[in-house]
Each structure stands twice: as C-alpha cells, then as structure tokens.
Amino acid sequence: MNNIFKFSGYIFLTLAFAWLAFVVGAKNQYGDLSQTSESLEENGSIIKDADLYPQSMAGIAQLGAKEYLSLGCVTCHTQQVRSEESGFDVERGWGKRPSVPRDYILQEEVLIGHNRVGPDLANVGLRDYSNEWLHKHLFMPQMEVEGSICQPSPFLYKVSGEPSEKTIEAISADNKMIYIEPSIQASRIVAYLQSLEQNYELPEVSFIESDIEADELVETAGTQTIDKESSSLPSWLSDQINSGKEIYMKAAPGGGLCFTCHQPNGLGIAGQFPPLADSDWVLGDKERLIKISIYGLMGEIEVNGVKYNNVMVPPGIPPGSLTDNQIADVLTYIRNDWGNSASSVSAEEVATVRESIKGRAPMQMWTAAELNKKSDSE
C-alpha cells in the first residue's frame, strides 16, 4: 500500500514539474510581452507618443483568421520568418526580419504552422497583391499560378455569366469568361491575408539589410517548390542550388545519380530508399550529411519515424568522386527544394569535414549508429 502512495506521489510530482515547465515557464518568458515602440529610451521605457507595435487587426481580418483556419490553409503555409541561421527566408523576400514572439501577442488565432508546401505568409500583406488577385487565387489557384497544388475553393463564390458591381472577372477551367461574387467568408479571408505584415522593427529585432526591396517581395503561392531561377534568392545561392540540381539529376561523370533512388521529387521509394523532402536527416546536422556524401551509408536508418535498411554508396560517377564544391552544391539543393528550407553548405565546410576524417578507409561506409553516436558526443 505504501508503494502505491509513493508511486502516485511521483506521478503527481512529474505532472507538476511538467506543468511548471510548460505553463509557468512560458508565462515567465512571454506572458508579460505587450505592445511597444520600435525602439526604447535609454532607460528602457517606451518612447512617448510613439506608435506601438504590433497593432491589432481589423475585426473582419480577425474573423478571416477563423475562416483561414477552418479552410485548412495552415496545413501548407507557415506564418513565421525564420532566423538567418535557420534558412533564407529574408533573402527569399518573405520578410524584412525574423519573426519574434511579440509579433503574435494580439492574435486570437496564432497560425504559425509547421509545414511549408507553399510559401510563408507572415508578410503576404506587403506583397502588393490586389484583393481581386487574392480572390481569384482563392477561387481557383491554378488560374493565377500555373501548376499550383493548392486546393480551389469555388464554394466560397457565386458564379454567374453576367458582370455586376460585386463580381470579379475570371476564367473558368474550360477557358470561358465567368464572373465570381465573393461570399462574406471569402472577403474575410482576403482581409486577413492583407493584414498579415510585420513591417516594423522591435527593440528585440531589427530589419536585416538585404538587396530586396519591399516592392520586390516575391510570392509563389500554391507552388510546391520555389522556382530557383525567378525567385528573389541572392544570385550566389540561386547559382548553387541550380548547380546542385544538375548534379542531383545527372547520370554521367560529374553527376551524383541521386535521383535514381531518392527520385526527382525527393520522395524516395517506399520501403527501400528514404525521402529527402522534409527529412530530419537532410534538414538537420550538416556535418553528418557531409560525411554521408563522402563515404556513403549502410544499414538501418530511421527517417521521420520510418525505418529503412539499405546501402547508399557515396554519390558520384564513379562513387565518391564528387568534389567539395559539387557536394556543397548538391547538399544545398536538397536542403532547399521540395518544400525544404535550410542554410546552405559551403565547399569550405565540406573540406573541413573531409580533413577531419581523412584517416578513414576508402569506401568504409558510415552506419546510422556511428553517426548518431558522434553527433551525441559533440
């Protein structure tokens, strides 16, 4: 009986500590955040008569957030500009600075999201899209973005063959002129999207200097991958990604022959070869990824909770023949396509890793256990 009381007590203490960590801890970190001026006085106080940020959304936009959530848009779109260390969101034109917790304190529906099938929408209101364009995209995304995989929402509109003051001119799936009249739900969603902008600095974060101007922010709404040639990536990164894609798809000397196992869409082959899209191995530790690219990998590996057991020879024709530059390019490519978004890999980083393991025997493939053990020890 005493053991039962002790066991119950331990369970209670465990739950209590978990509550303290997740509720009280979060409250202490973020619970006192409030609107503030873009900068502070020397004594840390808010500047008198300054505009305070973030600012509240209009009522129709707040209702639009609920419609946006019910429509499932949060499944494919994030609303968080990530830090420079985590990816290239600012360079892509998805915001002028990383998002911070204070940005969301006035939002009843905080829709940060976790999957990026489409582009981040934290600053879609700054991308100079007209209400008309957004309505047409909501009605039939493929009408505005060729090849979009975004689901159409025609049920939010009344379609007619005659124009009126309330209708928007559009083209139907069979290439006929139609006129769509937005419902109140559609208007709420568009108002919500237009309100999404983090166009202000805060004491804890400033704008990041970039070659991209506000009117050059690029939207690729509804597309599954970024068009590396037409997006607003810096030229050096675009060149590296394009080079990496060529290596990934090349089945000749100088190529990696990667697509034969991992497929052109990065989804791999079920039960045989793991996916690279949204892979914790691809988006995680760069050193581990570089080591695999130099020596290959064999044995059981778990990717996103699914186990695979196969052999991956080091990429290249012949195997292991890719240079430091080629490895850097192809790894940067796979970390930034199919919805992936992560920092680039440089030739210098590859060279450093290669030097650190130069005593390893040629073609001595790594095992997952060996790589994870080294990663844990570091």
N, C-alpha and C positions, 0 to 999 in steps of 0.2 A: 504493500500500500504506500509506504514511504517513497518507493521508487517512482510510483505513478505521480505523486505530488511533485517530486523533483523534475521528472520528465515534463510535466505540464508547465512547471515554472520556467524551464529552459525554453520551451516553445514560446511562452509569453515574452520572455526577455528578448528572444530572437525577433519576434514581431515588433516589439517596442523599439529595438535598435534600428530595424529596417524603417519603421515609421519616422524615427528621428532623423535618419539619414536622408530619406527621400522627400519628406514633407517639411520638417523644421529646417533641414539643411538648405533646401531650395528656397524656403521663405527668407532665410538669413541672407542668401546670395542675391535674390532677385525681388523679394517681396517689397522692399522699400523703394524700388525704382519708380520714378514719376517723370512727368514732362520736365524738360529743362531747356535752357538756351544752348545754342550751338557751341558756345564757349562760356567759361566761367570767370568771375572776378578772381583776383589774386588770392582772396581768402576762401575761395571755393564756393562762393554763393552765386546764385543766378543773376545775370545782368538785368538791371531794372528796365522795364518796358520792352524787353527783347521778345521776339516771337518764341514761343515754346514748342518743342517737338518731342515725340511725334504728335500729330494733330488727329483729331477724331474724324472718322469717315462720316459722310452724309448718311442720313437714315436709309435712303434707298440702296446705298452701297452696302450697308450692314445687312440689310435683307438679302442683297445679292450674294453675300458670303454664304448664307444658308442654302441658297439655290445652287451655288457653285459646289458646295459640299454634297448636296443631295444628288447632283448630276454625276458625281464621281470624278470630277476633274483633278482632284488632289491625288488620285491614283497615279497619274502620269506627270504631274508638274509640281516642282518644289517652289517655295517662296522664301529662299534663303540664299543670299550671295555669299559664297564661301570665302574663307581667308585665302591669301596668296599662297600659303603653304599647302593648301588642300586642293588647289586646282587653278583654272584660268578663267574664273567667272568674270572678273573685271575686264580682262583682255578680250573676252568674248562680247563684251558690251552689255552684260546682264546687270550692271550696276556700277556706280562710281566708287563704291567702297564695300567692304564686307558687312553683312547684317549682324546686329548685336541684339541681345535680349530686350533692350529698351524699345526697339522698333515695334514690338508686338504688345506692349502693355495695355493699349486701349482697344485691342481687337477682341471682340467676344468670341469669334471663331479664329483661332490661330492655326493656319493651314500650311505649316512649314513643309510637310510632305517628306518622303524618303526615296521616291523613285523619280528618275529623270528620263522618261521616254521622250518627252518633249522638253522644250527649253524652260529655264527658270522664269517665273513670272513676278518676282518681287518688285520689279520696276517696269512692268509692262505698260503702265500708265505714262511712262516717259518716252515710249517708242513711237509716238506720233501716229498711232492708228486711229482712224476716224471711227465713230460709232457705227457707221454704215459698214465698214470693213469688218469690224468685230461681229456684227450681226450676221453678215454673210458667212463668216468663218464658223460661227456657232451653228448656223443653219446647215451648211454643207462645207466642211473644211476643205475638201478636195477642190472646191470651186476657186479657192484662193491660194492654196498651197498644193501643187501637184505632187501626188504620191503620199499625201498625208495619211496616217493611220488613225487619226483622231476620229472618234465616233460622231456622226452627224446627229443633230437634234432638231429635225423638222417638226416634231410635235410641239415645239415652243413657238411656232409661227403659223399664221393663217395664210394660205397660198391662194392667189387669185390671178386671173388673166388680165385684169384692168388696174391701172395705176390709181393711186389716191394720195392724199396728203400724208397718210400714215404708212405707206408702203415703201419698200426698198426694191429697186430693180436688181434682178438676179438671173442666173442661167440655170436651168434645170439639168438633171442628169442626162436627159436626152437632147441637150443642147437647144432648148427652147427658152424664149424670154418669158419669165414669170415675175410676179410681184409678191413679196413677202411682207406680212404685217407682224411686227414683234408682239408677243404677249407681254404681260406685265412681268412675268418671270424672266423672260429674255432681257428685258430692259434693265431689270435689277442686276443680272449677271454682268451685263456690259458696263453698268455704272460701277460695279465692284471692281472690274478689271481696270477701268480708267482711274480708279482711286489708288491703285497699287503703285506707290512710288516712295523710294527712300532718298529723296532729293535734298538732303540736309545733312550737315555734319553734327556730331555729338561730342561732348567732352572726351568720351572714351574711344572715338574713332573719327578719322578724317578722310576726306576724299583721297584716293590713290591717283597719283599722276599717271596719265595714260595718253596715248596718241588718239584715243577715241573720243570724239565729241558727243554731247548729248543727242544731237540730231542724227548721229550716225549709228545709234544703237540698233542692232540687227535682231529681228525676230525670225525664228524658223518654226513658228507654231505648227504643231501637228506632224512634223517630220520626225522620223525615228532616229536619224543621225544628223550630225552637223555637216553641211556642205563645206568641206575644208578649203575650197578654192574661193568661195564667195562670202564666207563668214568674216567677221571682224577680228579674227585672230591676228596676232602680230605676224609679220611675214616670216620670221625665222621659225616660229612654231608651225605655221602652215606648211612651210617647206619640209620641215622634219616629219610631220605627220604624213604628207603626201609621199615622201621617200619611204617611210615605214610601210605604208600601204602597198607600195610597189614591191617591196621586199617580201611582205607577207604573202602576196599573191603570185610571186614569181616562181616558176618550176624550172629553173635553169641556174647555172653558176651565177652567184651573186644574189640569189633569191633564198628565201627561208623555207619555202614549200609548206608554210604553216597552214594554209587553207585546206589542205587535204584531210587533216584531222579535225581542226577546230572550225572548219567551214567558213565561207566568205562572210556569213552573217554573225560569226563569233559564237554561235550557239553549240558548237561541238556536235558529237554524235552520242545520243543517249546510251548509257551503259558502257560506252567504250572510251570516248575522249571528252574531257570536261569542257564546259563553256568558258569563254573569256569574257563575255558580256556580263557585267555585274558580278564578276568573280572576286571573292575576297583575296585570292592569291594575286590577281592582276593589279587590283587597286591598293593592295597592302604594301608590305615591306619591299622596297626597290632592290635592296641588296640580294634578297632571296630570289627575286625574279631574274636578276642579272646572273646569279650563279647557275640557275637552271638553263639560261640561254647559252652559257659557256660549256657546260658539261652534260646537260640533259637531266632526265629524271626517270626513276624506275620504282615500281612497287605501288603499294596502296596510297592513295591520296584522297582527302576529303575536301570537296569544293562546295561551298554553300550548303553544307549538310548532307551532300550525296557522295558516296564512296565510289572511286574508280580504281582499277588495278591494271596498269598497262605500262608500256615503255615509251618514253619520249626521247629520241636521240636529239642531241643539240642541233638547233636549226642551221641550215646551210647546205649547199651542194658543192663539195661533199660535206657531210655532217661536221659541225664545229668550225666551219671555215669563215663565218661572218666576222667582219672586223668590229672594232669597238664602235665606230661610227654607225655601222649597219645595225648592230644590236641596240644601240641607243635609239635609233630611228624607229625600229620595229616595235620596241617596247613603248615608246612614246605614242605610237599609233594605237596599239591595243589598249592603252590606258585612256584613250580619248576618242574612241569610236563606239558604236552600238549603245549609246547612252552612257558610256563611261566618261568620267571626268576626273583626272588626277594630274599631279605635277609631271613634268617632262623628265626624261632620263638623258643625261649628257654623256658624251664619249669619255669625258674625264672620270665620271663616276664608274663607268664600265672598266676603264683602265685601272682604277684604284682597286676595284674588287678582283680583277684578273691578277693583279700583282699580289694581293693578299692570299691567293690560293694557288700560286704558281707551282707549288710543290706537289699538287695533286696529279695523279697519274692520268694520262690522256684517256678520254672516253670512260673514266670512272664516274658513272652517273650518280647523282645525289639520290637520297631517299627522303621522303617527307619527314620521317622521324629525325634524320640527321639535320635537316634544315631547320626544323622547328626547335630542336634542342639548342642549336647555335643561336637562333633568334631569342629564345627564352633566356639563355645565359647572358646575352648582351643587354 
